[in-house]
Amino acid sequence: MTDYETYESPFCTRYASEEMQFTFSAQKKFSTFRRLWVALARAEMKLGLEKVTQEMVDELEAHIDDIDFDMAAKEEKLLRHDVMAHVHTYGACCPKAKGIIHLGATSCYVGDNTDVIVMRDAMKIVHRKLVNVIANLAAFANKYKDMPCLAYTHLQPAQLTTVGKRATLWTNELLMDLEDLEYQMSNLKLLGQKGTTGTQASFMELFDGDEEKIDKLEQMIAEEMGFTQCVPVSGQTYSRKVDSRIVNVLGGIAQSCSKFSNDLRILANFKEMEEPFEKNQIGSSAMPYKRNPMRAERITSLSRYVMIDTLNPAFTAGTQWFERTLDDSANKRIAVAEAFLAVDSILNIMLNITNGIVVYPKVIRARVMKELPFMATENIMMDAVMKGKDRQELHERIRQHSVAAGKVIKEEGGENDLVDRIANDPEFMTTKEEIEAKLIPENYTGRSASQVTAFLEKCVKPVLEKNKSVLGEKAELSV
């Protein structure tokens, strides 16, 4: 069969980066198995196991990456065990060390420790891209911190905010995700070598009951693999709550990106803002004039997948029996990998969009001016109260005038005549000219601009300073 006659994951063919794909590749997985076997053998040798020699360790180290996947596949078909298939495959190219590969270990020594290492490396990629998305949005927020725009509650015009202030709402949620991600990264621990039920019984046999050496062995392995410590207790596996907690963070990133993408899609409908549009891009096969927000829609679509996917590790964690069962394996190798591939895909699109959001100031201004008379009524009412009028009576008159003006707009397709109605009402003791002098959008945005400045200075700047070495990343999308 050709490549076109078998299923291929869209994450690989359309969405995820090669970097993230490699992180979950067979080459990465099984070379990590071998690095763990090297670390185990080296530590056993240094702690006095005469059966393990430097020559054996050197031989193992020399063959970490040259994996015969065809042989491994044949062995797995014969043995029905992926770890032992790779033990045999490794032994075939390391004849001197063949007899000590995997000494004292159980399958989860390589399987689970590799999963932890892969998730650590994948989180580093997510972290780097997330920081760059935050940087892009922060720059956008600063650029447009003073530009008034309509703010909405219930998707109905409420008051004014600024384009930049709205961008801080998107940024703030991503900062929350970054904080959660960094917590999981800093608290991630290797499984270590715990044995078949977590008691390390096999290592008690190897080291004649010397528990100090067993602790030292585990610490040496952790350090060689780039960790400061191993989990304090476990069954055969690390707790599957680790997967659940990490994928929950990915689900949080998906939530934040979905919120951004949905807002952008609505703003595109308003013609206020839109995602970048390529010179030769086709928005619709039937309607050449359309500029569909296809990238934002893809974020929404992929985010939905990740948010639902968080349930997989949750159920897996909740249904593990005692020291372990194997109903986790097939599910977790799909659910965890695809959560990372999907979030990588989402962040690639986020990088692309946030690096080139298109803003249409004249449209934004026109939409503001159509609604501003409604929003200025509180100030008009307060001025009349200061002149001696009753606030409650004025509130009712404004309500009646607003309903009448809204009827003209909605039912007759006319212009907003609220200013004329209030100016012609003697109870307000004002003129049309005085009211129109108050219709300056910048006077109705409250502390929006200063809030942007304070937020960027206090919350975003420290994050960008801390991660300045990774800033400047961009993403080119293949589709």
Summary of the structure (lengths in Angstrom):
residues: 479
radius of gyration: 30.6
end to end distance: 25.9
largest distance: 102.9
contacts: 1525
relative contact order: 0.12
helix: 68%
strand: 4%
